[in-house]
Amino acid sequence: MAGLATLTGLGTWQLQRLAWKSELIATVEARVNAGPVPLPAPVEWARLDLDALEYRPVTATGAFDHAREFHVFTHLPEPRGPLGGAGYWIITPLLLESGGTVLVNRGFVSRDFKDPATRPAGQVAGPVPITGLVRAPERQQAFVPDNDRERNIWFFRDVAAMAAAAGRPDAAPFLIDERANAVPGGLPQAGETRLRFANDHLQYALTWYGLVLCLGGVYIAFWIANRGRGDGDRPADSG
């Protein structure tokens, strides 16, 4: 009975996760397809609800500080552009015309183009307008290495640490993923924000409920096989 209760609880939990994930996917799709709005002013950053703002398209204008770009190791299995596989996100501080700084994920480069000298066309100078999706910072997950600030190789997007390393501790507490067709020369390869979310919760729920049926069937078979055995079926005591 304890096993049946545990397996049923796991199946029900997966159905709850399915409902949550389905709502998340629908919310992200609606936000991504909405029209862009101006980036909130720096005075609003401290009280922003990032959960409500994430994946919303915003516009901003500023000058990139290319000397302070960051390289975040990643793997792009299904790229929208020509480059994929192992490589780096290029994250660069954008010094806003309106004041303040925001870190911008300008896009993906393969290992061959990690050095900015290999993609000079993308090192645009002067004030430029950008459009992108607001993204929350990342937390270090299990089995993810520590960021290597000395070598400028990062494994998760720690916005606060990057802002401090760039000498911009007052930068926005979020990033902007630049959208496609925004970078001269095509590098970094913008518009690669991952918008697919694993949603296998229905399979997991069916698996757990299937085990409930199997365990129930085993119990019933055991009960049927043993219901006729009582004290009268035992061999007589020869003593």
Secondary structure, 3 states (H helix, E strand, C coil): CHHHHHHHHHHHHHHHHHHHHHHHHHHHHHHHCCCCEECCCHHHHHHCCHHHHCCCEEEEEEEECHHHCEEEEEEECCCCCCCCEEEEEEEEEEEECCCCEEEEEEEEEEHHHCCHHHCHHHCCCCCEEEEEEEECCCCCCCCCCCCECCCCEECCCCHHHHHHHCCCCCCCCCEEEECCCCCHHHCCECCCCCCCCCCCHHHHHHHHHHHHHHHHHHHHHHHHHHCCCCHHHCCCCCC
